[in-house]
Amino acid sequence: MASGIPTNRTNIDLPVDISREIIAKAQESSAIMSLARKITLPGRGLAIPVITSDPEAEWVS
């Protein structure tokens, strides 16, 4: 990766109040998000995979 930032997939679980605050601030500052359809997530929400390092090849049988 050109940026030099390590990437690898991992899940980040945020408390509901923090995730709501992040989404609210993103909606306030984004014309697209303010017009987009809102989806209410069940329970604690979804675990979203995040790339945190470069992929590595492995041998498989």
N, C-alpha and C positions, 0 to 999 in steps of 0.2 A: 504494500500500500504506500502510495507516494507521501502521505502526510506523516508517516512514522508513528502513528497512533496504533498501539497494539489492538487487534480485534479478535474476539472469541465470543461464541454464543453463551449467554447466561440469562437467567430470568431475574428481574428486579421486582420485588413486592413492596409497594408503597402503602402506607396507611390511607384509608379512605379520605380523611380530611385533607391530607396533603395532595392526593391525586385530584380531588375536586378543586382545590385552589390552583393547581397547575393548569387544569383544563379551563377554568374560569378566566385566568389571566391570558391564556392563549386565545380564547374566544374574543376577549376584549380588544386584543391587539391585531387580530387577523380578520380581514374582510371575508375570506373564504370560509373560515370556521364559523363566523357569525351567521352565514347563510346556509351552512351545511345542516343535514338532518341529524338530530341528536339521537343517540342510541343509549338506552339505560341498560347497564350491565348488571347481571345477576350477582348477588352476594358480594364478595370482595373484588369482583371484576375479573379480568383475564391476566394470565401470565404471558408477557410478550417477550419473545427471545430477542436478545440484543447481541450484536457482533462485537466482541471485545479483543479479538486477535486474528491473525491470518490463519486460513485453513491449512491443515497439514495432511499430506497424503499418507495412507496406510495400506498395507497389503491385506487382501482378503482371500479366502479360499474359494 
